[in-house]
Structure formats: structure tokens, C-alpha cells
Amino acid sequence: MPMSIADLEANLREAFPDAEIAIDDLAGDGDHYRARIVSPAFAGLSRVKQHQLVYTALKGKVGGELHALALETSVPA
């Protein structure tokens, strides 16, 4: 069963409560998303480490409930 945008956002907000989060459904099927996350939690981390934090926040759902996730992560300006 696909993951809803609301569930995806809830998982991300739980892990990054102070973040700016924008999610787009890329295919209209509830299975392919793009998430843009701007969070102070990413300060000083490489892009790989930032993305690892996001995958950890999703608790193993990527590749299961969540088929595809394109990530854009950054720190606030």
C-alpha cells in the first residue's frame, strides 16, 4: 500500500520539527515523491549524511510503503 503525503510529512516533521518541508507527488500515484527539507539539523553535514538522517526518520519505509523519494536537503540561509 502506498504512503500518503500526510504520513510522509508526519514522519519528517517528527524528526525535523523546525524544518521547512515541501512534498510533491511526482507521478500522481502516491508512490513517487520529491521532498524538499530545509533544516538546521543538517548544518555541518555532507549531503550523504543529510539524506541518511531523512532515511532514518522514515523508519525503513523507503523501498516498501514508499517506493521512490527524490530528496533535496539544505540548511536555512
All heavy atoms as TSV, in Angstrom:
chain	resi	resn	atom	element	x	y	z
A	1	MET	N	N	0.845	-1.176	0.000
A	1	MET	CA	C	0.000	0.000	0.000
A	1	MET	C	C	0.895	1.247	0.000
A	1	MET	O	O	1.834	1.328	0.779
A	1	MET	CB	C	-0.909	-0.006	1.218
A	1	MET	CG	C	-1.612	1.296	1.329
A	1	MET	SD	S	-3.159	1.524	2.139
A	1	MET	CE	C	-3.278	0.763	3.618
A	2	PRO	N	N	0.618	2.214	-0.882
A	2	PRO	CA	C	1.426	3.433	-0.945
A	2	PRO	C	C	1.315	4.271	0.330
A	2	PRO	O	O	0.360	4.150	1.089
A	2	PRO	CB	C	0.827	4.194	-2.127
A	2	PRO	CG	C	0.060	3.206	-2.908
A	2	PRO	CD	C	-0.387	2.160	-1.923
A	3	MET	N	N	2.302	5.119	0.521
A	3	MET	CA	C	2.322	6.037	1.658
A	3	MET	C	C	1.694	7.362	1.234
A	3	MET	O	O	2.021	7.889	0.180
A	3	MET	CB	C	3.768	6.265	2.105
A	3	MET	CG	C	3.929	7.266	3.218
A	3	MET	SD	S	5.655	7.515	3.675
A	3	MET	CE	C	5.743	6.420	5.059
A	4	SER	N	N	0.808	7.893	2.051
A	4	SER	CA	C	0.181	9.175	1.726
A	4	SER	C	C	1.147	10.327	1.996
A	4	SER	O	O	2.091	10.188	2.790
A	4	SER	CB	C	-1.088	9.370	2.548
A	4	SER	OG	O	-0.756	9.592	3.908
A	5	ILE	N	N	0.886	11.454	1.347
A	5	ILE	CA	C	1.693	12.648	1.612
A	5	ILE	C	C	1.599	13.022	3.084
A	5	ILE	O	O	2.595	13.395	3.701
A	5	ILE	CB	C	1.252	13.824	0.716
A	5	ILE	CG1	C	1.742	13.606	-0.709
A	5	ILE	CG2	C	1.781	15.153	1.250
A	5	ILE	CD1	C	1.360	14.699	-1.680
A	6	ALA	N	N	0.415	12.903	3.670
A	6	ALA	CA	C	0.230	13.253	5.088
A	6	ALA	C	C	1.103	12.380	5.985
A	6	ALA	O	O	1.725	12.882	6.928
A	6	ALA	CB	C	-1.239	13.118	5.474
A	7	ASP	N	N	1.169	11.082	5.695
A	7	ASP	CA	C	2.008	10.187	6.503
A	7	ASP	C	C	3.486	10.495	6.309
A	7	ASP	O	O	4.259	10.496	7.270
A	7	ASP	CB	C	1.738	8.728	6.145
A	7	ASP	CG	C	0.396	8.237	6.637
A	7	ASP	OD1	O	-0.203	8.887	7.521
A	7	ASP	OD2	O	-0.066	7.189	6.134
A	8	LEU	N	N	3.879	10.759	5.069
A	8	LEU	CA	C	5.270	11.105	4.790
A	8	LEU	C	C	5.649	12.383	5.531
A	8	LEU	O	O	6.677	12.446	6.211
A	8	LEU	CB	C	5.472	11.263	3.282
A	8	LEU	CG	C	6.842	11.717	2.808
A	8	LEU	CD1	C	7.944	10.812	3.325
A	8	LEU	CD2	C	6.874	11.803	1.289
A	9	GLU	N	N	4.802	13.395	5.433
A	9	GLU	CA	C	5.094	14.656	6.109
A	9	GLU	C	C	5.122	14.478	7.626
A	9	GLU	O	O	5.974	15.053	8.301
A	9	GLU	CB	C	4.070	15.723	5.723
A	9	GLU	CG	C	4.422	17.077	6.305
A	9	GLU	CD	C	3.575	18.207	5.754
A	9	GLU	OE1	O	2.828	18.016	4.781
A	9	GLU	OE2	O	3.683	19.305	6.325
A	10	ALA	N	N	4.229	13.683	8.178
A	10	ALA	CA	C	4.205	13.448	9.627
A	10	ALA	C	C	5.512	12.812	10.091
A	10	ALA	O	O	6.072	13.214	11.123
A	10	ALA	CB	C	3.017	12.579	10.008
A	11	ASN	N	N	6.011	11.830	9.346
A	11	ASN	CA	C	7.287	11.198	9.699
A	11	ASN	C	C	8.424	12.211	9.660
A	11	ASN	O	O	9.284	12.221	10.545
A	11	ASN	CB	C	7.589	10.046	8.734
A	11	ASN	CG	C	6.887	8.778	9.098
A	11	ASN	OD1	O	7.419	7.961	9.839
A	11	ASN	ND2	N	5.691	8.599	8.592
A	12	LEU	N	N	8.437	13.046	8.639
A	12	LEU	CA	C	9.506	14.038	8.507
A	12	LEU	C	C	9.398	15.118	9.581
A	12	LEU	O	O	10.404	15.538	10.153
A	12	LEU	CB	C	9.486	14.648	7.104
A	12	LEU	CG	C	9.814	13.675	5.967
A	12	LEU	CD1	C	9.589	14.330	4.617
A	12	LEU	CD2	C	11.236	13.142	6.101
A	13	ARG	N	N	8.192	15.570	9.884
A	13	ARG	CA	C	8.019	16.615	10.907
A	13	ARG	C	C	8.376	16.106	12.301
A	13	ARG	O	O	8.851	16.863	13.142
A	13	ARG	CB	C	6.596	17.150	10.889
A	13	ARG	CG	C	6.324	17.952	9.649
A	13	ARG	CD	C	5.465	19.158	9.879
A	13	ARG	NE	N	5.304	19.863	8.619
A	13	ARG	CZ	C	6.125	20.794	8.175
A	13	ARG	NH1	N	7.167	21.143	8.883
A	13	ARG	NH2	N	5.910	21.388	7.023
A	14	GLU	N	N	8.140	14.827	12.543
A	14	GLU	CA	C	8.521	14.237	13.822
A	14	GLU	C	C	10.035	14.309	14.011
A	14	GLU	O	O	10.529	14.623	15.084
A	14	GLU	CB	C	8.055	12.788	13.878
A	14	GLU	CG	C	8.375	12.097	15.184
A	14	GLU	CD	C	7.904	10.656	15.208
A	14	GLU	OE1	O	6.921	10.325	14.505
A	14	GLU	OE2	O	8.527	9.854	15.918
A	15	ALA	N	N	10.772	14.034	12.945
A	15	ALA	CA	C	12.232	14.038	13.014
A	15	ALA	C	C	12.834	15.432	12.892
A	15	ALA	O	O	13.889	15.700	13.465
A	15	ALA	CB	C	12.796	13.145	11.912
A	16	PHE	N	N	12.167	16.308	12.138
A	16	PHE	CA	C	12.686	17.654	11.868
A	16	PHE	C	C	11.601	18.696	12.169
A	16	PHE	O	O	11.047	19.306	11.248
A	16	PHE	CB	C	13.141	17.762	10.401
A	16	PHE	CG	C	14.076	16.668	9.975
A	16	PHE	CD1	C	13.623	15.615	9.181
A	16	PHE	CD2	C	15.403	16.665	10.377
A	16	PHE	CE1	C	14.472	14.598	8.789
A	16	PHE	CE2	C	16.260	15.646	9.993
A	16	PHE	CZ	C	15.801	14.607	9.200
A	17	PRO	N	N	11.276	18.896	13.437
A	17	PRO	CA	C	10.137	19.763	13.787
A	17	PRO	C	C	10.291	21.224	13.378
A	17	PRO	O	O	9.285	21.900	13.155
A	17	PRO	CB	C	10.035	19.624	15.307
A	17	PRO	CG	C	11.359	19.100	15.753
A	17	PRO	CD	C	11.921	18.327	14.607
A	18	ASP	N	N	11.519	21.706	13.250
A	18	ASP	CA	C	11.740	23.107	12.890
A	18	ASP	C	C	12.001	23.300	11.398
A	18	ASP	O	O	12.362	24.391	10.970
A	18	ASP	CB	C	12.924	23.672	13.684
A	18	ASP	CG	C	12.655	23.679	15.181
A	18	ASP	OD1	O	11.470	23.735	15.567
A	18	ASP	OD2	O	13.622	23.616	15.963
A	19	ALA	N	N	11.823	22.266	10.616
A	19	ALA	CA	C	12.168	22.310	9.196
A	19	ALA	C	C	11.062	22.924	8.351
A	19	ALA	O	O	9.886	22.897	8.714
A	19	ALA	CB	C	12.457	20.904	8.691
A	20	GLU	N	N	11.480	23.450	7.214
A	20	GLU	CA	C	10.550	23.803	6.138
A	20	GLU	C	C	10.490	22.557	5.260
A	20	GLU	O	O	11.523	22.079	4.785
A	20	GLU	CB	C	11.080	24.974	5.324
A	20	GLU	CG	C	11.159	26.272	6.083
A	20	GLU	CD	C	11.786	27.374	5.231
A	20	GLU	OE1	O	11.577	27.379	3.996
A	20	GLU	OE2	O	12.504	28.189	5.804
A	21	ILE	N	N	9.293	22.022	5.050
A	21	ILE	CA	C	9.140	20.786	4.296
A	21	ILE	C	C	8.116	20.994	3.186
A	21	ILE	O	O	7.019	21.492	3.437
A	21	ILE	CB	C	8.689	19.629	5.212
A	21	ILE	CG1	C	9.743	19.375	6.295
A	21	ILE	CG2	C	8.418	18.366	4.400
A	21	ILE	CD1	C	9.325	18.388	7.362
A	22	ALA	N	N	8.498	20.626	1.977
A	22	ALA	CA	C	7.582	20.662	0.832
A	22	ALA	C	C	7.648	19.302	0.147
A	22	ALA	O	O	8.736	18.786	-0.114
A	22	ALA	CB	C	7.980	21.758	-0.143
A	23	ILE	N	N	6.489	18.727	-0.115
A	23	ILE	CA	C	6.429	17.403	-0.732
A	23	ILE	C	C	5.575	17.476	-1.996
A	23	ILE	O	O	4.489	18.051	-1.983
A	23	ILE	CB	C	5.834	16.367	0.242
A	23	ILE	CG1	C	6.697	16.290	1.502
A	23	ILE	CG2	C	5.720	14.995	-0.427
A	23	ILE	CD1	C	6.090	15.479	2.619
A	24	ASP	N	N	6.087	16.895	-3.071
A	24	ASP	CA	C	5.363	16.815	-4.330
A	24	ASP	C	C	5.161	15.352	-4.697
A	24	ASP	O	O	6.089	14.544	-4.572
A	24	ASP	CB	C	6.156	17.492	-5.462
A	24	ASP	CG	C	6.406	18.956	-5.195
A	24	ASP	OD1	O	5.434	19.666	-4.897
A	24	ASP	OD2	O	7.572	19.379	-5.281
A	25	ASP	N	N	3.960	15.011	-5.153
A	25	ASP	CA	C	3.675	13.679	-5.688
A	25	ASP	C	C	4.046	13.730	-7.169
A	25	ASP	O	O	3.353	14.350	-7.970
A	25	ASP	CB	C	2.198	13.341	-5.485
A	25	ASP	CG	C	1.850	11.919	-5.889
A	25	ASP	OD1	O	2.631	11.293	-6.627
A	25	ASP	OD2	O	0.788	11.441	-5.461
A	26	LEU	N	N	5.136	13.096	-7.543
A	26	LEU	CA	C	5.689	13.231	-8.889
A	26	LEU	C	C	4.892	12.504	-9.961
A	26	LEU	O	O	4.885	12.925	-11.116
A	26	LEU	CB	C	7.136	12.731	-8.910
A	26	LEU	CG	C	8.110	13.502	-8.020
A	26	LEU	CD1	C	9.480	12.846	-8.051
A	26	LEU	CD2	C	8.199	14.950	-8.450
A	27	ALA	N	N	4.236	11.418	-9.607
A	27	ALA	CA	C	3.545	10.619	-10.619
A	27	ALA	C	C	2.037	10.568	-10.402
A	27	ALA	O	O	1.325	9.970	-11.196
A	27	ALA	CB	C	4.111	9.203	-10.627
A	28	GLY	N	N	1.559	11.163	-9.311
A	28	GLY	CA	C	0.136	11.143	-9.021
A	28	GLY	C	C	-0.361	9.795	-8.534
A	28	GLY	O	O	-1.561	9.544	-8.502
A	29	ASP	N	N	0.575	8.930	-8.133
A	29	ASP	CA	C	0.195	7.577	-7.725
A	29	ASP	C	C	0.422	7.297	-6.242
A	29	ASP	O	O	0.225	6.179	-5.786
A	29	ASP	CB	C	0.954	6.546	-8.555
A	29	ASP	CG	C	2.465	6.637	-8.394
A	29	ASP	OD1	O	2.953	7.487	-7.616
A	29	ASP	OD2	O	3.169	5.854	-9.057
A	30	GLY	N	N	0.847	8.317	-5.489
A	30	GLY	CA	C	1.104	8.125	-4.062
A	30	GLY	C	C	2.291	7.224	-3.796
A	30	GLY	O	O	2.416	6.669	-2.708
A	31	ASP	N	N	3.161	7.073	-4.757
A	31	ASP	CA	C	4.278	6.148	-4.623
A	31	ASP	C	C	5.617	6.750	-5.040
A	31	ASP	O	O	6.655	6.133	-4.829
A	31	ASP	CB	C	3.994	4.920	-5.488
A	31	ASP	CG	C	4.457	3.624	-4.852
A	31	ASP	OD1	O	4.671	3.593	-3.636
A	31	ASP	OD2	O	4.601	2.638	-5.596
A	32	HIS	N	N	5.582	7.931	-5.662
A	32	HIS	CA	C	6.798	8.597	-6.135
A	32	HIS	C	C	6.747	10.059	-5.695
A	32	HIS	O	O	5.936	10.826	-6.214
A	32	HIS	CB	C	6.897	8.529	-7.662
A	32	HIS	CG	C	6.995	7.140	-8.189
A	32	HIS	ND1	N	5.893	6.326	-8.326
A	32	HIS	CD2	C	8.066	6.414	-8.611
A	32	HIS	CE1	C	6.284	5.156	-8.806
A	32	HIS	NE2	N	7.592	5.189	-8.992
A	33	TYR	N	N	7.605	10.417	-4.756
A	33	TYR	CA	C	7.580	11.765	-4.183
A	33	TYR	C	C	8.918	12.470	-4.322
A	33	TYR	O	O	9.965	11.841	-4.450
A	33	TYR	CB	C	7.256	11.695	-2.689
A	33	TYR	CG	C	5.885	11.188	-2.364
A	33	TYR	CD1	C	5.704	9.942	-1.788
A	33	TYR	CD2	C	4.754	11.957	-2.615
A	33	TYR	CE1	C	4.446	9.474	-1.462
A	33	TYR	CE2	C	3.484	11.497	-2.292
A	33	TYR	CZ	C	3.340	10.261	-1.721
A	33	TYR	OH	O	2.091	9.797	-1.404
A	34	ARG	N	N	8.845	13.794	-4.230
A	34	ARG	CA	C	10.029	14.628	-4.045
A	34	ARG	C	C	9.801	15.379	-2.741
A	34	ARG	O	O	8.725	15.955	-2.525
A	34	ARG	CB	C	10.214	15.628	-5.182
A	34	ARG	CG	C	11.369	16.605	-4.890
A	34	ARG	CD	C	11.642	17.629	-5.981
A	34	ARG	NE	N	10.432	18.145	-6.564
A	34	ARG	CZ	C	10.183	18.148	-7.891
A	34	ARG	NH1	N	11.050	17.660	-8.735
A	34	ARG	NH2	N	9.053	18.653	-8.349
A	35	ALA	N	N	10.802	15.379	-1.882
A	35	ALA	CA	C	10.724	16.118	-0.623
A	35	ALA	C	C	11.867	17.119	-0.567
A	35	ALA	O	O	13.017	16.769	-0.804
A	35	ALA	CB	C	10.799	15.168	0.569
A	36	ARG	N	N	11.491	18.369	-0.296
A	36	ARG	CA	C	12.484	19.424	-0.072
A	36	ARG	C	C	12.435	19.735	1.421
A	36	ARG	O	O	11.383	20.129	1.934
A	36	ARG	CB	C	12.139	20.656	-0.885
A	36	ARG	CG	C	12.310	20.480	-2.362
A	36	ARG	CD	C	11.967	21.798	-3.093
A	36	ARG	NE	N	11.507	21.522	-4.430
A	36	ARG	CZ	C	10.233	21.310	-4.772
A	36	ARG	NH1	N	9.288	21.372	-3.869
A	36	ARG	NH2	N	9.918	21.052	-6.007
A	37	ILE	N	N	13.576	19.576	2.083
A	37	ILE	CA	C	13.637	19.767	3.530
A	37	ILE	C	C	14.761	20.750	3.836
A	37	ILE	O	O	15.915	20.514	3.473
A	37	ILE	CB	C	13.907	18.436	4.254
A	37	ILE	CG1	C	12.882	17.381	3.816
A	37	ILE	CG2	C	13.878	18.635	5.766
A	37	ILE	CD1	C	13.269	15.967	4.182
A	38	VAL	N	N	14.406	21.841	4.485
A	38	VAL	CA	C	15.387	22.840	4.920
A	38	VAL	C	C	15.382	22.805	6.440
A	38	VAL	O	O	14.372	23.126	7.070
A	38	VAL	CB	C	15.017	24.250	4.402
A	38	VAL	CG1	C	16.049	25.262	4.860
A	38	VAL	CG2	C	14.888	24.248	2.886
A	39	SER	N	N	16.497	22.367	7.021
A	39	SER	CA	C	16.527	22.164	8.468
A	39	SER	C	C	17.878	22.528	9.059
A	39	SER	O	O	18.920	22.189	8.482
A	39	SER	CB	C	16.230	20.697	8.791
A	39	SER	OG	O	16.404	20.441	10.166
A	40	PRO	N	N	17.865	23.151	10.240
A	40	PRO	CA	C	19.128	23.402	10.934
A	40	PRO	C	C	19.823	22.102	11.351
A	40	PRO	O	O	21.025	22.094	11.595
A	40	PRO	CB	C	18.734	24.233	12.162
A	40	PRO	CG	C	17.264	24.380	12.148
A	40	PRO	CD	C	16.727	23.743	10.919
A	41	ALA	N	N	19.097	21.002	11.389
A	41	ALA	CA	C	19.684	19.709	11.761
A	41	ALA	C	C	20.741	19.258	10.757
A	41	ALA	O	O	21.577	18.413	11.072
A	41	ALA	CB	C	18.590	18.648	11.868
A	42	PHE	N	N	20.722	19.824	9.554
A	42	PHE	CA	C	21.665	19.432	8.511
A	42	PHE	C	C	22.966	20.238	8.543
A	42	PHE	O	O	23.881	19.959	7.769
A	42	PHE	CB	C	21.026	19.579	7.130
A	42	PHE	CG	C	19.792	18.741	6.927
A	42	PHE	CD1	C	18.707	19.260	6.230
A	42	PHE	CD2	C	19.698	17.456	7.405
A	42	PHE	CE1	C	17.563	18.503	6.010
A	42	PHE	CE2	C	18.560	16.687	7.213
A	42	PHE	CZ	C	17.491	17.212	6.505
A	43	ALA	N	N	23.055	21.219	9.416
A	43	ALA	CA	C	24.238	22.088	9.476
A	43	ALA	C	C	25.510	21.267	9.702
A	43	ALA	O	O	25.566	20.405	10.581
A	43	ALA	CB	C	24.079	23.127	10.575
A	44	GLY	N	N	26.502	21.523	8.863
A	44	GLY	CA	C	27.804	20.884	9.004
A	44	GLY	C	C	27.860	19.455	8.482
A	44	GLY	O	O	28.901	18.810	8.584
A	45	LEU	N	N	26.765	18.955	7.934
A	45	LEU	CA	C	26.733	17.578	7.436
A	45	LEU	C	C	26.855	17.551	5.914
A	45	LEU	O	O	26.361	18.433	5.224
A	45	LEU	CB	C	25.420	16.898	7.831
A	45	LEU	CG	C	25.122	16.779	9.314
A	45	LEU	CD1	C	23.759	16.138	9.526
A	45	LEU	CD2	C	26.210	15.978	10.020
A	46	SER	N	N	27.487	16.499	5.427
A	46	SER	CA	C	27.555	16.306	3.974
A	46	SER	C	C	26.158	15.971	3.467
A	46	SER	O	O	25.267	15.585	4.228
A	46	SER	CB	C	28.512	15.161	3.631
A	46	SER	OG	O	27.951	13.922	4.056
A	47	ARG	N	N	25.968	16.090	2.168
A	47	ARG	CA	C	24.671	15.752	1.558
A	47	ARG	C	C	24.307	14.303	1.866
A	47	ARG	O	O	23.166	13.978	2.143
A	47	ARG	CB	C	24.752	15.986	0.049
A	47	ARG	CG	C	23.479	15.757	-0.692
A	47	ARG	CD	C	22.594	16.950	-0.750
A	47	ARG	NE	N	23.385	18.153	-0.851
A	47	ARG	CZ	C	22.927	19.349	-1.113
A	47	ARG	NH1	N	21.664	19.509	-1.337
A	47	ARG	NH2	N	23.700	20.399	-1.149
A	48	VAL	N	N	25.294	13.412	1.818
A	48	VAL	CA	C	25.037	11.996	2.112
A	48	VAL	C	C	24.524	11.832	3.544
A	48	VAL	O	O	23.544	11.123	3.783
A	48	VAL	CB	C	26.308	11.142	1.883
A	48	VAL	CG1	C	26.132	9.733	2.416
A	48	VAL	CG2	C	26.662	11.110	0.404
A	49	LYS	N	N	25.158	12.482	4.488
A	49	LYS	CA	C	24.728	12.391	5.891
A	49	LYS	C	C	23.337	12.995	6.082
A	49	LYS	O	O	22.527	12.487	6.852
A	49	LYS	CB	C	25.729	13.083	6.822
A	49	LYS	CG	C	27.061	12.391	6.912
A	49	LYS	CD	C	26.936	11.094	7.663
A	49	LYS	CE	C	28.305	10.462	7.856
A	49	LYS	NZ	N	28.217	9.131	8.411
A	50	GLN	N	N	23.055	14.094	5.382
A	50	GLN	CA	C	21.723	14.701	5.454
A	50	GLN	C	C	20.667	13.704	4.990
A	50	GLN	O	O	19.649	13.507	5.644
A	50	GLN	CB	C	21.667	15.963	4.589
A	50	GLN	CG	C	22.510	17.102	5.094
A	50	GLN	CD	C	22.535	18.268	4.136
A	50	GLN	OE1	O	21.718	18.385	3.223
A	50	GLN	NE2	N	23.517	19.162	4.317
A	51	HIS	N	N	20.927	13.055	3.869
A	51	HIS	CA	C	19.971	12.101	3.316
A	51	HIS	C	C	19.840	10.874	4.224
A	51	HIS	O	O	18.739	10.342	4.384
A	51	HIS	CB	C	20.368	11.709	1.902
A	51	HIS	CG	C	20.164	12.813	0.916
A	51	HIS	ND1	N	20.116	12.590	-0.440
A	51	HIS	CD2	C	19.989	14.148	1.077
A	51	HIS	CE1	C	19.918	13.747	-1.063
A	51	HIS	NE2	N	19.851	14.700	-0.159
A	52	GLN	N	N	20.929	10.465	4.842
A	52	GLN	CA	C	20.859	9.351	5.787
A	52	GLN	C	C	19.950	9.689	6.963
A	52	GLN	O	O	19.194	8.828	7.438
A	52	GLN	CB	C	22.258	8.973	6.281
A	52	GLN	CG	C	23.070	8.248	5.229
A	52	GLN	CD	C	24.513	8.005	5.649
A	52	GLN	OE1	O	25.062	8.683	6.529
A	52	GLN	NE2	N	25.145	7.025	5.013
A	53	LEU	N	N	20.006	10.933	7.443
A	53	LEU	CA	C	19.102	11.353	8.525
A	53	LEU	C	C	17.644	11.241	8.090
A	53	LEU	O	O	16.782	10.811	8.871
A	53	LEU	CB	C	19.397	12.796	8.949
A	53	LEU	CG	C	20.581	13.056	9.839
A	53	LEU	CD1	C	20.702	14.559	10.125
A	53	LEU	CD2	C	20.466	12.291	11.141
A	54	VAL	N	N	17.365	11.621	6.857
A	54	VAL	CA	C	15.995	11.534	6.345
A	54	VAL	C	C	15.558	10.077	6.265
A	54	VAL	O	O	14.465	9.723	6.711
A	54	VAL	CB	C	15.865	12.229	4.973
A	54	VAL	CG1	C	14.473	12.003	4.392
A	54	VAL	CG2	C	16.155	13.725	5.104
A	55	TYR	N	N	16.398	9.212	5.720
A	55	TYR	CA	C	16.042	7.795	5.612
A	55	TYR	C	C	15.822	7.176	6.991
A	55	TYR	O	O	14.903	6.375	7.180
A	55	TYR	CB	C	17.106	7.018	4.837
A	55	TYR	CG	C	17.118	7.343	3.360
A	55	TYR	CD1	C	18.288	7.711	2.717
A	55	TYR	CD2	C	15.952	7.278	2.605
A	55	TYR	CE1	C	18.295	8.010	1.364
A	55	TYR	CE2	C	15.946	7.581	1.252
A	55	TYR	CZ	C	17.123	7.943	0.642
A	55	TYR	OH	O	17.118	8.245	-0.696
A	56	THR	N	N	16.624	7.576	7.963
A	56	THR	CA	C	16.439	7.096	9.337
A	56	THR	C	C	15.083	7.553	9.874
A	56	THR	O	O	14.365	6.790	10.518
A	56	THR	CB	C	17.577	7.596	10.245
A	56	THR	OG1	O	18.811	7.062	9.767
A	56	THR	CG2	C	17.371	7.169	11.686
A	57	ALA	N	N	14.716	8.791	9.590
A	57	ALA	CA	C	13.431	9.333	10.047
A	57	ALA	C	C	12.255	8.567	9.455
A	57	ALA	O	O	11.188	8.479	10.069
A	57	ALA	CB	C	13.320	10.814	9.685
A	58	LEU	N	N	12.448	7.978	8.269
A	58	LEU	CA	C	11.363	7.258	7.598
A	58	LEU	C	C	11.261	5.796	8.040
A	58	LEU	O	O	10.419	5.051	7.560
A	58	LEU	CB	C	11.522	7.373	6.082
A	58	LEU	CG	C	11.354	8.801	5.576
A	58	LEU	CD1	C	11.661	8.885	4.095
A	58	LEU	CD2	C	9.952	9.321	5.866
A	59	LYS	N	N	12.111	5.417	8.966
A	59	LYS	CA	C	11.993	4.133	9.678
A	59	LYS	C	C	11.832	2.923	8.761
A	59	LYS	O	O	10.953	2.090	8.957
A	59	LYS	CB	C	10.833	4.200	10.668
A	59	LYS	CG	C	10.941	5.362	11.634
A	59	LYS	CD	C	9.685	5.549	12.438
A	59	LYS	CE	C	9.828	6.820	13.262
A	59	LYS	NZ	N	8.571	7.308	13.745
A	60	GLY	N	N	12.666	2.839	7.747
A	60	GLY	CA	C	12.668	1.671	6.881
A	60	GLY	C	C	11.534	1.601	5.874
A	60	GLY	O	O	11.344	0.566	5.227
A	61	LYS	N	N	10.781	2.678	5.706
A	61	LYS	CA	C	9.640	2.649	4.783
A	61	LYS	C	C	10.034	2.865	3.330
A	61	LYS	O	O	9.266	2.542	2.430
A	61	LYS	CB	C	8.603	3.686	5.211
A	61	LYS	CG	C	7.985	3.337	6.551
A	61	LYS	CD	C	7.034	4.381	7.035
A	61	LYS	CE	C	6.509	3.953	8.401
A	61	LYS	NZ	N	5.847	5.024	9.095
A	62	VAL	N	N	11.233	3.410	3.099
A	62	VAL	CA	C	11.690	3.609	1.721
A	62	VAL	C	C	11.983	2.237	1.118
A	62	VAL	O	O	12.681	1.422	1.707
A	62	VAL	CB	C	12.942	4.506	1.668
A	62	VAL	CG1	C	13.468	4.617	0.247
A	62	VAL	CG2	C	12.639	5.877	2.233
A	63	GLY	N	N	11.408	1.996	-0.042
A	63	GLY	CA	C	11.562	0.702	-0.688
A	63	GLY	C	C	10.416	-0.244	-0.350
A	63	GLY	O	O	10.283	-1.304	-0.937
A	64	GLY	N	N	9.581	0.157	0.590
A	64	GLY	CA	C	8.405	-0.628	0.957
A	64	GLY	C	C	7.162	0.191	0.671
A	64	GLY	O	O	6.725	0.293	-0.469
A	65	GLU	N	N	6.627	0.797	1.734
A	65	GLU	CA	C	5.457	1.671	1.567
A	65	GLU	C	C	5.757	2.839	0.638
A	65	GLU	O	O	4.884	3.331	-0.065
A	65	GLU	CB	C	5.032	2.264	2.915
A	65	GLU	CG	C	4.417	1.313	3.889
A	65	GLU	CD	C	4.104	2.012	5.191
A	65	GLU	OE1	O	3.373	3.015	5.174
A	65	GLU	OE2	O	4.611	1.540	6.226
A	66	LEU	N	N	6.985	3.291	0.687
A	66	LEU	CA	C	7.419	4.446	-0.108
A	66	LEU	C	C	8.376	3.950	-1.186
A	66	LEU	O	O	9.523	3.619	-0.900
A	66	LEU	CB	C	8.099	5.460	0.811
A	66	LEU	CG	C	8.580	6.752	0.196
A	66	LEU	CD1	C	7.435	7.496	-0.476
A	66	LEU	CD2	C	9.196	7.637	1.264
A	67	HIS	N	N	7.888	3.861	-2.399
A	67	HIS	CA	C	8.669	3.266	-3.480
A	67	HIS	C	C	9.845	4.149	-3.902
A	67	HIS	O	O	10.957	3.666	-4.057
A	67	HIS	CB	C	7.763	2.984	-4.679
A	67	HIS	CG	C	8.493	2.462	-5.863
A	67	HIS	ND1	N	9.051	1.210	-5.892
A	67	HIS	CD2	C	8.791	3.040	-7.056
A	67	HIS	CE1	C	9.648	1.031	-7.054
A	67	HIS	NE2	N	9.506	2.123	-7.777
A	68	ALA	N	N	9.588	5.443	-4.113
A	68	ALA	CA	C	10.638	6.325	-4.615
A	68	ALA	C	C	10.543	7.696	-3.953
A	68	ALA	O	O	9.469	8.261	-3.835
A	68	ALA	CB	C	10.524	6.479	-6.127
A	69	LEU	N	N	11.699	8.207	-3.535
A	69	LEU	CA	C	11.767	9.517	-2.895
A	69	LEU	C	C	12.978	10.262	-3.402
A	69	LEU	O	O	14.123	9.850	-3.159
A	69	LEU	CB	C	11.831	9.369	-1.373
A	69	LEU	CG	C	11.934	10.656	-0.580
A	69	LEU	CD1	C	10.663	11.500	-0.746
A	69	LEU	CD2	C	12.167	10.363	0.905
A	70	ALA	N	N	12.743	11.365	-4.110
A	70	ALA	CA	C	13.816	12.262	-4.527
A	70	ALA	C	C	13.981	13.285	-3.411
A	70	ALA	O	O	13.008	13.901	-2.980
A	70	ALA	CB	C	13.460	12.941	-5.835
A	71	LEU	N	N	15.196	13.446	-2.930
A	71	LEU	CA	C	15.442	14.349	-1.807
A	71	LEU	C	C	16.229	15.576	-2.221
A	71	LEU	O	O	17.184	15.487	-2.996
A	71	LEU	CB	C	16.243	13.639	-0.721
A	71	LEU	CG	C	15.516	12.626	0.127
A	71	LEU	CD1	C	16.508	11.940	1.068
A	71	LEU	CD2	C	14.409	13.264	0.906
A	72	GLU	N	N	15.819	16.716	-1.659
A	72	GLU	CA	C	16.582	17.958	-1.738
A	72	GLU	C	C	16.685	18.439	-0.299
A	72	GLU	O	O	15.675	18.780	0.311
A	72	GLU	CB	C	15.859	18.986	-2.601
A	72	GLU	CG	C	15.709	18.571	-4.044
A	72	GLU	CD	C	14.868	19.556	-4.839
A	72	GLU	OE1	O	14.731	20.739	-4.426
A	72	GLU	OE2	O	14.341	19.147	-5.883
A	73	THR	N	N	17.876	18.436	0.250
A	73	THR	CA	C	18.078	18.863	1.632
A	73	THR	C	C	19.036	20.043	1.672
A	73	THR	O	O	19.953	20.142	0.861
A	73	THR	CB	C	18.644	17.715	2.489
A	73	THR	OG1	O	19.859	17.227	1.907
A	73	THR	CG2	C	17.639	16.572	2.614
A	74	SER	N	N	18.812	20.924	2.651
A	74	SER	CA	C	19.695	22.070	2.832
A	74	SER	C	C	19.490	22.668	4.216
A	74	SER	O	O	18.550	22.302	4.927
A	74	SER	CB	C	19.457	23.128	1.759
A	74	SER	OG	O	18.140	23.614	1.835
A	75	VAL	N	N	20.381	23.579	4.560
A	75	VAL	CA	C	20.256	24.311	5.829
A	75	VAL	C	C	19.644	25.667	5.530
A	75	VAL	O	O	19.733	26.170	4.405
A	75	VAL	CB	C	21.631	24.482	6.522
A	75	VAL	CG1	C	22.188	23.141	6.927
A	75	VAL	CG2	C	22.609	25.217	5.645
A	76	PRO	N	N	18.997	26.279	6.513
A	76	PRO	CA	C	18.411	27.612	6.298
A	76	PRO	C	C	19.498	28.625	5.910
A	76	PRO	O	O	20.644	28.528	6.359
A	76	PRO	CB	C	17.799	27.978	7.640
A	76	PRO	CG	C	17.634	26.672	8.362
A	76	PRO	CD	C	18.731	25.791	7.865
A	77	ALA	N	N	19.119	29.573	5.075
A	77	ALA	CA	C	20.066	30.607	4.639
A	77	ALA	C	C	20.388	31.556	5.769
A	77	ALA	O	O	19.646	31.771	6.661
A	77	ALA	CB	C	19.464	31.375	3.471
